[in-house]
Amino acid sequence: MAGDTGAPHQIFLFRSQITARRFNDESLRILESLLVFKDVKSQIETRSDLKQFLRFESLSIFHEIKYKTVYQKLFILQFFVRAFALIGDTESCLALKYEALLFRDVKSSSDQSLHVSHLEWLNFAHHSLDQGFYSIATQASEKALACFQKKDVADAKTGDFFENARVIEDIKRLKDRAMRSAASGSVQAQAAEYLKRKVVEKSRTCSSFRTETKSAASTLFRNGIKKRHARELRKHQSMQQNIEF
């Protein structure tokens, strides 16, 4: 187990591996070993630094490999998927998994060994949904459904009709969950932004009131603001109800 004292050397070693374009198991073992710390704060800082480093380097590397073979590109993509998974960068990990699946899907027209099965799309959709990437989960579900239906047509004579119908229903149910979650997340984000804006406005208004002399006019002004806020809140609640139903 690597201790804190050996971290700088391990980090330097891992960076050297990436700079030298060594995308192999040895590089991943170095990365895994340097993520073990006694100090939680050091681990968080190291993960953050490595995330920024890998994101920056991956952009350069993906530009460099555009003329490499399909299998070389997929190999390097898979390396970074595993690296981002190790450092806990779920967003980058899923993004690259998605890129790899799409890339294989496109290239499979000329190379059937690259074919993406409906199960691969379905598993990816589940992972994306679990991590809160609802739009990606929806798209992956659509890919899984299209892929399975194409297979279903090809296997129509030998396939089990009821089993195929069940699989299609499961995929559609997952897609519906992802779409509902995406819509719910959008409404919640709008509501949170609305409430945040109202709190800021109220804070500014209260601060302004404290510096002014109380008068009949200021009282009327405050009452007017309260009424306006109440109208806006009712309007917002009505909008939410319309969205939900």
CNS distance restraints for C-alpha pairs under 8 A (distance, minus, plus):
assign (resid   1 and name CA) (resid  33 and name CA) 6.82 0.50 0.50
assign (resid   1 and name CA) (resid  36 and name CA) 6.75 0.50 0.50
assign (resid   2 and name CA) (resid   6 and name CA) 6.35 0.50 0.50
assign (resid   2 and name CA) (resid   7 and name CA) 7.16 0.50 0.50
assign (resid   2 and name CA) (resid  33 and name CA) 5.96 0.50 0.50
assign (resid   2 and name CA) (resid  34 and name CA) 6.15 0.50 0.50
assign (resid   2 and name CA) (resid  36 and name CA) 5.94 0.50 0.50
assign (resid   2 and name CA) (resid  37 and name CA) 6.87 0.50 0.50
assign (resid   3 and name CA) (resid   7 and name CA) 6.74 0.50 0.50
assign (resid   3 and name CA) (resid  36 and name CA) 7.08 0.50 0.50
assign (resid   3 and name CA) (resid  37 and name CA) 5.78 0.50 0.50
assign (resid   3 and name CA) (resid  38 and name CA) 6.73 0.50 0.50
assign (resid   4 and name CA) (resid  37 and name CA) 5.73 0.50 0.50
assign (resid   4 and name CA) (resid  38 and name CA) 6.73 0.50 0.50
assign (resid   4 and name CA) (resid  39 and name CA) 7.35 0.50 0.50
assign (resid   4 and name CA) (resid  42 and name CA) 7.79 0.50 0.50
assign (resid   6 and name CA) (resid  10 and name CA) 6.34 0.50 0.50
assign (resid   6 and name CA) (resid  34 and name CA) 7.97 0.50 0.50
assign (resid   7 and name CA) (resid  11 and name CA) 5.98 0.50 0.50
assign (resid   7 and name CA) (resid  34 and name CA) 5.74 0.50 0.50
assign (resid   8 and name CA) (resid  12 and name CA) 6.14 0.50 0.50
assign (resid   9 and name CA) (resid  13 and name CA) 6.09 0.50 0.50
assign (resid  10 and name CA) (resid  14 and name CA) 6.12 0.50 0.50
assign (resid  10 and name CA) (resid  30 and name CA) 6.68 0.50 0.50
assign (resid  10 and name CA) (resid  31 and name CA) 7.75 0.50 0.50
assign (resid  10 and name CA) (resid  33 and name CA) 7.91 0.50 0.50
assign (resid  10 and name CA) (resid  34 and name CA) 5.81 0.50 0.50
assign (resid  11 and name CA) (resid  15 and name CA) 6.15 0.50 0.50
assign (resid  11 and name CA) (resid  31 and name CA) 7.69 0.50 0.50
assign (resid  11 and name CA) (resid  34 and name CA) 6.75 0.50 0.50
assign (resid  12 and name CA) (resid  16 and name CA) 6.10 0.50 0.50
assign (resid  13 and name CA) (resid  17 and name CA) 6.29 0.50 0.50
assign (resid  13 and name CA) (resid  30 and name CA) 7.59 0.50 0.50
assign (resid  14 and name CA) (resid  18 and name CA) 6.45 0.50 0.50
assign (resid  14 and name CA) (resid  27 and name CA) 6.21 0.50 0.50
assign (resid  14 and name CA) (resid  30 and name CA) 6.11 0.50 0.50
assign (resid  14 and name CA) (resid  31 and name CA) 6.26 0.50 0.50
assign (resid  15 and name CA) (resid  19 and name CA) 6.06 0.50 0.50
assign (resid  16 and name CA) (resid  20 and name CA) 5.99 0.50 0.50
assign (resid  17 and name CA) (resid  21 and name CA) 6.20 0.50 0.50
assign (resid  17 and name CA) (resid  22 and name CA) 5.24 0.50 0.50
assign (resid  17 and name CA) (resid  23 and name CA) 7.62 0.50 0.50
assign (resid  17 and name CA) (resid  27 and name CA) 6.20 0.50 0.50
assign (resid  18 and name CA) (resid  22 and name CA) 5.71 0.50 0.50
assign (resid  18 and name CA) (resid  23 and name CA) 6.93 0.50 0.50
assign (resid  18 and name CA) (resid  27 and name CA) 7.71 0.50 0.50
assign (resid  18 and name CA) (resid  57 and name CA) 7.94 0.50 0.50
assign (resid  22 and name CA) (resid  27 and name CA) 6.92 0.50 0.50
assign (resid  23 and name CA) (resid  27 and name CA) 6.52 0.50 0.50
assign (resid  23 and name CA) (resid  76 and name CA) 6.56 0.50 0.50
assign (resid  23 and name CA) (resid  79 and name CA) 6.22 0.50 0.50
assign (resid  24 and name CA) (resid  28 and name CA) 6.72 0.50 0.50
assign (resid  24 and name CA) (resid  79 and name CA) 7.26 0.50 0.50
assign (resid  25 and name CA) (resid  29 and name CA) 6.12 0.50 0.50
assign (resid  26 and name CA) (resid  30 and name CA) 6.31 0.50 0.50
assign (resid  27 and name CA) (resid  31 and name CA) 6.27 0.50 0.50
assign (resid  28 and name CA) (resid  32 and name CA) 6.09 0.50 0.50
assign (resid  28 and name CA) (resid  82 and name CA) 7.85 0.50 0.50
assign (resid  28 and name CA) (resid  83 and name CA) 6.52 0.50 0.50
assign (resid  29 and name CA) (resid  33 and name CA) 6.11 0.50 0.50
assign (resid  30 and name CA) (resid  34 and name CA) 6.29 0.50 0.50
assign (resid  31 and name CA) (resid  35 and name CA) 6.58 0.50 0.50
assign (resid  31 and name CA) (resid  83 and name CA) 7.58 0.50 0.50
assign (resid  31 and name CA) (resid  86 and name CA) 7.73 0.50 0.50
assign (resid  32 and name CA) (resid  36 and name CA) 7.35 0.50 0.50
assign (resid  32 and name CA) (resid  86 and name CA) 6.66 0.50 0.50
assign (resid  35 and name CA) (resid  43 and name CA) 6.33 0.50 0.50
assign (resid  35 and name CA) (resid  46 and name CA) 7.43 0.50 0.50
assign (resid  35 and name CA) (resid  47 and name CA) 7.26 0.50 0.50
assign (resid  35 and name CA) (resid  87 and name CA) 7.53 0.50 0.50
assign (resid  36 and name CA) (resid  43 and name CA) 7.17 0.50 0.50
assign (resid  37 and name CA) (resid  42 and name CA) 6.92 0.50 0.50
assign (resid  37 and name CA) (resid  43 and name CA) 5.78 0.50 0.50
assign (resid  39 and name CA) (resid  43 and name CA) 6.46 0.50 0.50
assign (resid  40 and name CA) (resid  44 and name CA) 6.30 0.50 0.50
assign (resid  41 and name CA) (resid  45 and name CA) 6.26 0.50 0.50
assign (resid  42 and name CA) (resid  46 and name CA) 5.99 0.50 0.50
assign (resid  43 and name CA) (resid  47 and name CA) 6.05 0.50 0.50
assign (resid  44 and name CA) (resid  48 and name CA) 6.18 0.50 0.50
assign (resid  45 and name CA) (resid  49 and name CA) 6.21 0.50 0.50
assign (resid  46 and name CA) (resid  50 and name CA) 6.04 0.50 0.50
assign (resid  47 and name CA) (resid  51 and name CA) 6.00 0.50 0.50
assign (resid  47 and name CA) (resid  87 and name CA) 5.69 0.50 0.50
assign (resid  47 and name CA) (resid  88 and name CA) 7.70 0.50 0.50
assign (resid  48 and name CA) (resid  52 and name CA) 6.42 0.50 0.50
assign (resid  49 and name CA) (resid  53 and name CA) 6.19 0.50 0.50
assign (resid  50 and name CA) (resid  54 and name CA) 5.94 0.50 0.50
assign (resid  50 and name CA) (resid  87 and name CA) 7.42 0.50 0.50
assign (resid  51 and name CA) (resid  55 and name CA) 6.04 0.50 0.50
assign (resid  51 and name CA) (resid  84 and name CA) 7.34 0.50 0.50
assign (resid  51 and name CA) (resid  87 and name CA) 6.93 0.50 0.50
assign (resid  51 and name CA) (resid  89 and name CA) 6.77 0.50 0.50
assign (resid  52 and name CA) (resid  56 and name CA) 6.15 0.50 0.50
assign (resid  53 and name CA) (resid  57 and name CA) 6.06 0.50 0.50
assign (resid  54 and name CA) (resid  58 and name CA) 5.76 0.50 0.50
assign (resid  54 and name CA) (resid  84 and name CA) 7.77 0.50 0.50
assign (resid  55 and name CA) (resid  59 and name CA) 6.53 0.50 0.50
assign (resid  55 and name CA) (resid  92 and name CA) 7.86 0.50 0.50
assign (resid  56 and name CA) (resid  60 and name CA) 6.92 0.50 0.50
assign (resid  57 and name CA) (resid  61 and name CA) 6.12 0.50 0.50
assign (resid  58 and name CA) (resid  62 and name CA) 5.93 0.50 0.50
assign (resid  58 and name CA) (resid  80 and name CA) 7.61 0.50 0.50
assign (resid  59 and name CA) (resid  63 and name CA) 6.42 0.50 0.50
assign (resid  60 and name CA) (resid  64 and name CA) 6.32 0.50 0.50
assign (resid  61 and name CA) (resid  65 and name CA) 6.30 0.50 0.50
assign (resid  62 and name CA) (resid  66 and name CA) 6.65 0.50 0.50
assign (resid  65 and name CA) (resid  73 and name CA) 6.53 0.50 0.50
assign (resid  66 and name CA) (resid  73 and name CA) 7.73 0.50 0.50
assign (resid  68 and name CA) (resid  72 and name CA) 6.10 0.50 0.50
assign (resid  68 and name CA) (resid  73 and name CA) 6.37 0.50 0.50
assign (resid  69 and name CA) (resid  73 and name CA) 6.26 0.50 0.50
assign (resid  70 and name CA) (resid  74 and name CA) 6.25 0.50 0.50
assign (resid  71 and name CA) (resid  75 and name CA) 6.04 0.50 0.50
assign (resid  72 and name CA) (resid  76 and name CA) 6.34 0.50 0.50
assign (resid  73 and name CA) (resid  77 and name CA) 6.13 0.50 0.50
assign (resid  74 and name CA) (resid  78 and name CA) 6.05 0.50 0.50
assign (resid  74 and name CA) (resid 100 and name CA) 6.46 0.50 0.50
assign (resid  75 and name CA) (resid  79 and name CA) 6.31 0.50 0.50
assign (resid  76 and name CA) (resid  80 and name CA) 6.46 0.50 0.50
assign (resid  77 and name CA) (resid  81 and name CA) 6.23 0.50 0.50
assign (resid  77 and name CA) (resid  96 and name CA) 6.63 0.50 0.50
assign (resid  77 and name CA) (resid  97 and name CA) 7.82 0.50 0.50
assign (resid  77 and name CA) (resid 100 and name CA) 6.63 0.50 0.50
assign (resid  78 and name CA) (resid  82 and name CA) 6.29 0.50 0.50
assign (resid  78 and name CA) (resid  96 and name CA) 7.94 0.50 0.50
assign (resid  78 and name CA) (resid  97 and name CA) 7.60 0.50 0.50
assign (resid  78 and name CA) (resid 100 and name CA) 7.72 0.50 0.50
assign (resid  79 and name CA) (resid  83 and name CA) 6.18 0.50 0.50
assign (resid  80 and name CA) (resid  84 and name CA) 5.93 0.50 0.50
assign (resid  80 and name CA) (resid  93 and name CA) 7.48 0.50 0.50
assign (resid  80 and name CA) (resid  96 and name CA) 7.60 0.50 0.50
assign (resid  81 and name CA) (resid  85 and name CA) 6.15 0.50 0.50
assign (resid  81 and name CA) (resid  92 and name CA) 7.59 0.50 0.50
assign (resid  81 and name CA) (resid  93 and name CA) 4.84 0.50 0.50
assign (resid  81 and name CA) (resid  94 and name CA) 7.54 0.50 0.50
assign (resid  81 and name CA) (resid  96 and name CA) 6.02 0.50 0.50
assign (resid  81 and name CA) (resid  97 and name CA) 6.42 0.50 0.50
assign (resid  82 and name CA) (resid  86 and name CA) 6.24 0.50 0.50
assign (resid  82 and name CA) (resid  93 and name CA) 7.36 0.50 0.50
assign (resid  83 and name CA) (resid  87 and name CA) 6.58 0.50 0.50
assign (resid  84 and name CA) (resid  88 and name CA) 6.13 0.50 0.50
assign (resid  84 and name CA) (resid  89 and name CA) 5.10 0.50 0.50
assign (resid  84 and name CA) (resid  90 and name CA) 6.92 0.50 0.50
assign (resid  84 and name CA) (resid  92 and name CA) 6.39 0.50 0.50
assign (resid  84 and name CA) (resid  93 and name CA) 5.23 0.50 0.50
assign (resid  85 and name CA) (resid  89 and name CA) 5.94 0.50 0.50
assign (resid  85 and name CA) (resid  90 and name CA) 6.25 0.50 0.50
assign (resid  85 and name CA) (resid  93 and name CA) 5.76 0.50 0.50
assign (resid  89 and name CA) (resid  93 and name CA) 6.19 0.50 0.50
assign (resid  90 and name CA) (resid  94 and name CA) 6.04 0.50 0.50
assign (resid  90 and name CA) (resid 131 and name CA) 7.86 0.50 0.50
assign (resid  91 and name CA) (resid  95 and name CA) 6.08 0.50 0.50
assign (resid  92 and name CA) (resid  96 and name CA) 6.13 0.50 0.50
assign (resid  93 and name CA) (resid  97 and name CA) 6.22 0.50 0.50
assign (resid  94 and name CA) (resid  98 and name CA) 6.07 0.50 0.50
assign (resid  94 and name CA) (resid 128 and name CA) 7.14 0.50 0.50
assign (resid  95 and name CA) (resid  99 and name CA) 6.28 0.50 0.50
assign (resid  96 and name CA) (resid 100 and name CA) 6.08 0.50 0.50
assign (resid  97 and name CA) (resid 101 and name CA) 6.22 0.50 0.50
assign (resid  98 and name CA) (resid 102 and name CA) 6.13 0.50 0.50
assign (resid  98 and name CA) (resid 124 and name CA) 7.92 0.50 0.50
assign (resid  99 and name CA) (resid 103 and name CA) 5.97 0.50 0.50
assign (resid 100 and name CA) (resid 104 and name CA) 6.13 0.50 0.50
assign (resid 101 and name CA) (resid 105 and name CA) 6.05 0.50 0.50
assign (resid 101 and name CA) (resid 116 and name CA) 6.75 0.50 0.50
assign (resid 101 and name CA) (resid 121 and name CA) 7.92 0.50 0.50
assign (resid 102 and name CA) (resid 106 and name CA) 6.26 0.50 0.50
assign (resid 103 and name CA) (resid 107 and name CA) 6.26 0.50 0.50
assign (resid 104 and name CA) (resid 108 and name CA) 5.77 0.50 0.50
assign (resid 104 and name CA) (resid 114 and name CA) 5.28 0.50 0.50
assign (resid 104 and name CA) (resid 115 and name CA) 6.44 0.50 0.50
assign (resid 104 and name CA) (resid 116 and name CA) 6.68 0.50 0.50
assign (resid 105 and name CA) (resid 109 and name CA) 7.55 0.50 0.50
assign (resid 105 and name CA) (resid 114 and name CA) 7.02 0.50 0.50
assign (resid 105 and name CA) (resid 115 and name CA) 6.08 0.50 0.50
assign (resid 105 and name CA) (resid 116 and name CA) 5.94 0.50 0.50
assign (resid 107 and name CA) (resid 111 and name CA) 6.31 0.50 0.50
assign (resid 107 and name CA) (resid 114 and name CA) 6.80 0.50 0.50
assign (resid 108 and name CA) (resid 112 and name CA) 4.96 0.50 0.50
assign (resid 108 and name CA) (resid 113 and name CA) 6.89 0.50 0.50
assign (resid 108 and name CA) (resid 114 and name CA) 4.89 0.50 0.50
assign (resid 108 and name CA) (resid 115 and name CA) 5.01 0.50 0.50
assign (resid 108 and name CA) (resid 116 and name CA) 7.87 0.50 0.50
assign (resid 111 and name CA) (resid 115 and name CA) 7.53 0.50 0.50
assign (resid 116 and name CA) (resid 120 and name CA) 6.38 0.50 0.50
assign (resid 116 and name CA) (resid 121 and name CA) 7.23 0.50 0.50
assign (resid 117 and name CA) (resid 121 and name CA) 6.66 0.50 0.50
assign (resid 117 and name CA) (resid 144 and name CA) 7.56 0.50 0.50
assign (resid 117 and name CA) (resid 147 and name CA) 6.80 0.50 0.50
assign (resid 117 and name CA) (resid 148 and name CA) 7.73 0.50 0.50
assign (resid 118 and name CA) (resid 122 and name CA) 5.97 0.50 0.50
assign (resid 118 and name CA) (resid 143 and name CA) 7.40 0.50 0.50
assign (resid 118 and name CA) (resid 144 and name CA) 4.38 0.50 0.50
assign (resid 118 and name CA) (resid 145 and name CA) 6.99 0.50 0.50
assign (resid 118 and name CA) (resid 147 and name CA) 5.35 0.50 0.50
assign (resid 118 and name CA) (resid 148 and name CA) 5.42 0.50 0.50
assign (resid 119 and name CA) (resid 123 and name CA) 5.98 0.50 0.50
assign (resid 119 and name CA) (resid 144 and name CA) 7.01 0.50 0.50
assign (resid 120 and name CA) (resid 124 and name CA) 6.18 0.50 0.50
assign (resid 120 and name CA) (resid 144 and name CA) 7.79 0.50 0.50
assign (resid 121 and name CA) (resid 125 and name CA) 6.09 0.50 0.50
assign (resid 121 and name CA) (resid 140 and name CA) 5.56 0.50 0.50
assign (resid 121 and name CA) (resid 141 and name CA) 6.71 0.50 0.50
assign (resid 121 and name CA) (resid 143 and name CA) 6.44 0.50 0.50
assign (resid 121 and name CA) (resid 144 and name CA) 4.98 0.50 0.50
assign (resid 122 and name CA) (resid 126 and name CA) 6.27 0.50 0.50
assign (resid 122 and name CA) (resid 140 and name CA) 6.78 0.50 0.50
assign (resid 122 and name CA) (resid 141 and name CA) 6.07 0.50 0.50
assign (resid 122 and name CA) (resid 144 and name CA) 5.60 0.50 0.50
assign (resid 122 and name CA) (resid 171 and name CA) 7.28 0.50 0.50
assign (resid 123 and name CA) (resid 127 and name CA) 6.30 0.50 0.50
assign (resid 124 and name CA) (resid 128 and name CA) 6.09 0.50 0.50
assign (resid 124 and name CA) (resid 137 and name CA) 7.40 0.50 0.50
assign (resid 124 and name CA) (resid 140 and name CA) 6.83 0.50 0.50
assign (resid 125 and name CA) (resid 129 and name CA) 6.08 0.50 0.50
assign (resid 125 and name CA) (resid 136 and name CA) 7.22 0.50 0.50
assign (resid 125 and name CA) (resid 137 and name CA) 4.30 0.50 0.50
assign (resid 125 and name CA) (resid 138 and name CA) 7.09 0.50 0.50
assign (resid 125 and name CA) (resid 139 and name CA) 7.91 0.50 0.50
assign (resid 125 and name CA) (resid 140 and name CA) 5.12 0.50 0.50
assign (resid 125 and name CA) (resid 141 and name CA) 5.78 0.50 0.50
assign (resid 126 and name CA) (resid 130 and name CA) 6.14 0.50 0.50
assign (resid 126 and name CA) (resid 137 and name CA) 6.86 0.50 0.50
assign (resid 126 and name CA) (resid 174 and name CA) 7.78 0.50 0.50
assign (resid 127 and name CA) (resid 131 and name CA) 6.26 0.50 0.50
assign (resid 127 and name CA) (resid 137 and name CA) 7.88 0.50 0.50
assign (resid 128 and name CA) (resid 132 and name CA) 6.28 0.50 0.50
assign (resid 128 and name CA) (resid 133 and name CA) 5.01 0.50 0.50
assign (resid 128 and name CA) (resid 134 and name CA) 6.65 0.50 0.50
assign (resid 128 and name CA) (resid 136 and name CA) 6.52 0.50 0.50
assign (resid 128 and name CA) (resid 137 and name CA) 5.17 0.50 0.50
assign (resid 129 and name CA) (resid 133 and name CA) 5.52 0.50 0.50
assign (resid 129 and name CA) (resid 134 and name CA) 5.37 0.50 0.50
assign (resid 129 and name CA) (resid 136 and name CA) 7.94 0.50 0.50
assign (resid 129 and name CA) (resid 137 and name CA) 5.39 0.50 0.50
assign (resid 129 and name CA) (resid 178 and name CA) 6.32 0.50 0.50
assign (resid 133 and name CA) (resid 137 and name CA) 6.23 0.50 0.50
assign (resid 134 and name CA) (resid 138 and name CA) 6.17 0.50 0.50
assign (resid 134 and name CA) (resid 178 and name CA) 5.03 0.50 0.50
assign (resid 134 and name CA) (resid 179 and name CA) 6.75 0.50 0.50
assign (resid 134 and name CA) (resid 181 and name CA) 6.39 0.50 0.50
assign (resid 134 and name CA) (resid 182 and name CA) 5.25 0.50 0.50
assign (resid 135 and name CA) (resid 139 and name CA) 6.38 0.50 0.50
assign (resid 135 and name CA) (resid 178 and name CA) 6.99 0.50 0.50
assign (resid 135 and name CA) (resid 179 and name CA) 7.17 0.50 0.50
assign (resid 135 and name CA) (resid 182 and name CA) 6.43 0.50 0.50
assign (resid 136 and name CA) (resid 140 and name CA) 6.09 0.50 0.50
assign (resid 137 and name CA) (resid 141 and name CA) 6.06 0.50 0.50
assign (resid 137 and name CA) (resid 175 and name CA) 7.16 0.50 0.50
assign (resid 137 and name CA) (resid 178 and name CA) 6.03 0.50 0.50
assign (resid 138 and name CA) (resid 142 and name CA) 6.34 0.50 0.50
assign (resid 138 and name CA) (resid 175 and name CA) 5.16 0.50 0.50
assign (resid 138 and name CA) (resid 176 and name CA) 7.83 0.50 0.50
assign (resid 138 and name CA) (resid 178 and name CA) 5.48 0.50 0.50
assign (resid 138 and name CA) (resid 179 and name CA) 6.26 0.50 0.50
assign (resid 139 and name CA) (resid 143 and name CA) 6.32 0.50 0.50
assign (resid 140 and name CA) (resid 144 and name CA) 6.14 0.50 0.50
assign (resid 141 and name CA) (resid 145 and name CA) 6.11 0.50 0.50
assign (resid 141 and name CA) (resid 171 and name CA) 6.23 0.50 0.50
assign (resid 141 and name CA) (resid 172 and name CA) 7.38 0.50 0.50
assign (resid 141 and name CA) (resid 174 and name CA) 6.94 0.50 0.50
assign (resid 141 and name CA) (resid 175 and name CA) 5.40 0.50 0.50
assign (resid 142 and name CA) (resid 146 and name CA) 6.14 0.50 0.50
assign (resid 142 and name CA) (resid 175 and name CA) 7.20 0.50 0.50
assign (resid 143 and name CA) (resid 147 and name CA) 5.96 0.50 0.50
assign (resid 144 and name CA) (resid 148 and name CA) 6.04 0.50 0.50
assign (resid 144 and name CA) (resid 171 and name CA) 7.19 0.50 0.50
assign (resid 145 and name CA) (resid 149 and name CA) 6.03 0.50 0.50
assign (resid 145 and name CA) (resid 168 and name CA) 6.55 0.50 0.50
assign (resid 145 and name CA) (resid 171 and name CA) 6.30 0.50 0.50
assign (resid 145 and name CA) (resid 172 and name CA) 7.49 0.50 0.50
assign (resid 146 and name CA) (resid 150 and name CA) 6.15 0.50 0.50
assign (resid 147 and name CA) (resid 151 and name CA) 6.35 0.50 0.50
assign (resid 148 and name CA) (resid 152 and name CA) 5.92 0.50 0.50
assign (resid 148 and name CA) (resid 168 and name CA) 7.61 0.50 0.50
assign (resid 149 and name CA) (resid 153 and name CA) 6.20 0.50 0.50
assign (resid 149 and name CA) (resid 168 and name CA) 7.84 0.50 0.50
assign (resid 150 and name CA) (resid 154 and name CA) 6.38 0.50 0.50
assign (resid 151 and name CA) (resid 155 and name CA) 6.09 0.50 0.50
assign (resid 152 and name CA) (resid 156 and name CA) 5.68 0.50 0.50
assign (resid 152 and name CA) (resid 159 and name CA) 7.03 0.50 0.50
assign (resid 152 and name CA) (resid 164 and name CA) 7.08 0.50 0.50
assign (resid 155 and name CA) (resid 159 and name CA) 5.29 0.50 0.50
assign (resid 159 and name CA) (resid 164 and name CA) 7.35 0.50 0.50
assign (resid 160 and name CA) (resid 164 and name CA) 6.06 0.50 0.50
assign (resid 161 and name CA) (resid 165 and name CA) 6.15 0.50 0.50
assign (resid 162 and name CA) (resid 166 and name CA) 6.22 0.50 0.50
assign (resid 163 and name CA) (resid 167 and name CA) 6.34 0.50 0.50
assign (resid 164 and name CA) (resid 168 and name CA) 6.25 0.50 0.50
assign (resid 165 and name CA) (resid 169 and name CA) 6.14 0.50 0.50
assign (resid 166 and name CA) (resid 170 and name CA) 6.19 0.50 0.50
assign (resid 167 and name CA) (resid 171 and name CA) 6.29 0.50 0.50
assign (resid 168 and name CA) (resid 172 and name CA) 6.19 0.50 0.50
assign (resid 169 and name CA) (resid 173 and name CA) 6.06 0.50 0.50
assign (resid 170 and name CA) (resid 174 and name CA) 6.28 0.50 0.50
assign (resid 171 and name CA) (resid 175 and name CA) 6.24 0.50 0.50
assign (resid 172 and name CA) (resid 176 and name CA) 6.14 0.50 0.50
assign (resid 173 and name CA) (resid 177 and name CA) 6.28 0.50 0.50
assign (resid 174 and name CA) (resid 178 and name CA) 6.29 0.50 0.50
assign (resid 175 and name CA) (resid 179 and name CA) 6.19 0.50 0.50
assign (resid 176 and name CA) (resid 180 and name CA) 6.07 0.50 0.50
assign (resid 177 and name CA) (resid 181 and name CA) 6.06 0.50 0.50
assign (resid 178 and name CA) (resid 182 and name CA) 6.10 0.50 0.50
assign (resid 179 and name CA) (resid 183 and name CA) 6.20 0.50 0.50
assign (resid 180 and name CA) (resid 184 and name CA) 6.00 0.50 0.50
assign (resid 181 and name CA) (resid 185 and name CA) 5.93 0.50 0.50
assign (resid 182 and name CA) (resid 186 and name CA) 6.20 0.50 0.50
assign (resid 183 and name CA) (resid 187 and name CA) 6.37 0.50 0.50
assign (resid 184 and name CA) (resid 188 and name CA) 6.13 0.50 0.50
assign (resid 185 and name CA) (resid 189 and name CA) 6.04 0.50 0.50
assign (resid 186 and name CA) (resid 190 and name CA) 6.26 0.50 0.50
assign (resid 187 and name CA) (resid 191 and name CA) 6.14 0.50 0.50
assign (resid 187 and name CA) (resid 240 and name CA) 7.24 0.50 0.50
assign (resid 187 and name CA) (resid 243 and name CA) 7.95 0.50 0.50
assign (resid 188 and name CA) (resid 192 and name CA) 6.01 0.50 0.50
assign (resid 189 and name CA) (resid 193 and name CA) 6.09 0.50 0.50
assign (resid 190 and name CA) (resid 194 and name CA) 6.09 0.50 0.50
assign (resid 191 and name CA) (resid 195 and name CA) 6.15 0.50 0.50
assign (resid 192 and name CA) (resid 196 and name CA) 6.03 0.50 0.50
assign (resid 193 and name CA) (resid 197 and name CA) 6.12 0.50 0.50
assign (resid 194 and name CA) (resid 198 and name CA) 6.26 0.50 0.50
assign (resid 195 and name CA) (resid 199 and name CA) 6.18 0.50 0.50
assign (resid 196 and name CA) (resid 200 and name CA) 6.33 0.50 0.50
assign (resid 197 and name CA) (resid 201 and name CA) 6.17 0.50 0.50
assign (resid 198 and name CA) (resid 202 and name CA) 6.01 0.50 0.50
assign (resid 199 and name CA) (resid 203 and name CA) 6.07 0.50 0.50
assign (resid 200 and name CA) (resid 204 and name CA) 6.21 0.50 0.50
assign (resid 201 and name CA) (resid 205 and name CA) 6.10 0.50 0.50
assign (resid 202 and name CA) (resid 206 and name CA) 6.05 0.50 0.50
assign (resid 203 and name CA) (resid 207 and name CA) 6.12 0.50 0.50
assign (resid 204 and name CA) (resid 208 and name CA) 6.18 0.50 0.50
assign (resid 205 and name CA) (resid 209 and name CA) 6.22 0.50 0.50
assign (resid 206 and name CA) (resid 210 and name CA) 6.33 0.50 0.50
assign (resid 207 and name CA) (resid 211 and name CA) 6.92 0.50 0.50
assign (resid 208 and name CA) (resid 212 and name CA) 6.77 0.50 0.50
assign (resid 209 and name CA) (resid 213 and name CA) 7.82 0.50 0.50
assign (resid 209 and name CA) (resid 214 and name CA) 7.93 0.50 0.50
assign (resid 214 and name CA) (resid 218 and name CA) 6.25 0.50 0.50
assign (resid 214 and name CA) (resid 219 and name CA) 7.30 0.50 0.50
assign (resid 215 and name CA) (resid 219 and name CA) 6.31 0.50 0.50
assign (resid 216 and name CA) (resid 220 and name CA) 6.32 0.50 0.50
assign (resid 217 and name CA) (resid 221 and name CA) 6.21 0.50 0.50
assign (resid 218 and name CA) (resid 222 and name CA) 6.17 0.50 0.50
assign (resid 219 and name CA) (resid 223 and name CA) 6.22 0.50 0.50
assign (resid 220 and name CA) (resid 224 and name CA) 6.10 0.50 0.50
assign (resid 221 and name CA) (resid 225 and name CA) 6.34 0.50 0.50
assign (resid 222 and name CA) (resid 226 and name CA) 6.26 0.50 0.50
assign (resid 223 and name CA) (resid 227 and name CA) 6.25 0.50 0.50
assign (resid 224 and name CA) (resid 228 and name CA) 6.20 0.50 0.50
assign (resid 225 and name CA) (resid 229 and name CA) 6.09 0.50 0.50
assign (resid 226 and name CA) (resid 230 and name CA) 6.14 0.50 0.50
assign (resid 227 and name CA) (resid 231 and name CA) 6.24 0.50 0.50
assign (resid 228 and name CA) (resid 232 and name CA) 6.18 0.50 0.50
assign (resid 229 and name CA) (resid 233 and name CA) 6.02 0.50 0.50
assign (resid 230 and name CA) (resid 234 and name CA) 6.18 0.50 0.50
assign (resid 231 and name CA) (resid 235 and name CA) 6.09 0.50 0.50
assign (resid 232 and name CA) (resid 236 and name CA) 6.03 0.50 0.50
assign (resid 233 and name CA) (resid 237 and name CA) 6.08 0.50 0.50
assign (resid 234 and name CA) (resid 238 and name CA) 6.08 0.50 0.50
assign (resid 235 and name CA) (resid 239 and name CA) 6.25 0.50 0.50
assign (resid 236 and name CA) (resid 240 and name CA) 6.25 0.50 0.50
assign (resid 237 and name CA) (resid 241 and name CA) 6.26 0.50 0.50
assign (resid 238 and name CA) (resid 242 and name CA) 6.29 0.50 0.50
assign (resid 239 and name CA) (resid 243 and name CA) 6.23 0.50 0.50
assign (resid 240 and name CA) (resid 244 and name CA) 6.12 0.50 0.50
assign (resid 241 and name CA) (resid 245 and name CA) 6.10 0.50 0.50
